[in-house]
Amino acid sequence: MRKYKVEKSGPIFCSPDNGKTVFIQHKNGNKTLVYESDTAKYDRQASRESYLSDSQACFIRDKYPALKDAWNQYKEVWELTVTDDDLNYPWY
């Protein structure tokens, strides 16, 4: 049986989200992060911090008055500083 020569090529780049994050795929299946856009970083941070605004967080804020006061101050600062232009800015 004849052995065929396999040509070595460069690295294989892959992106699961259309270029927002780019990985190098290694032969053993591992992936190494090469590039991550700000949008992808913000999305990852938002998903990590989603527990701060669920129903359990509301219960905990009601249980601890200091957390409730801090949350109300945060909302007040948000309302005073964030404008419609900020919310309508094309982040993507």
Secondary structure by P-SEA (a helix, b strand, c coil): cbbbbbbbbcbbbbbcccccbbbbbccccbbbbccccaaaaaaaaaaaacccccaaaaaaaaacaaaaaaaaaaaaaaaacccccccccccc
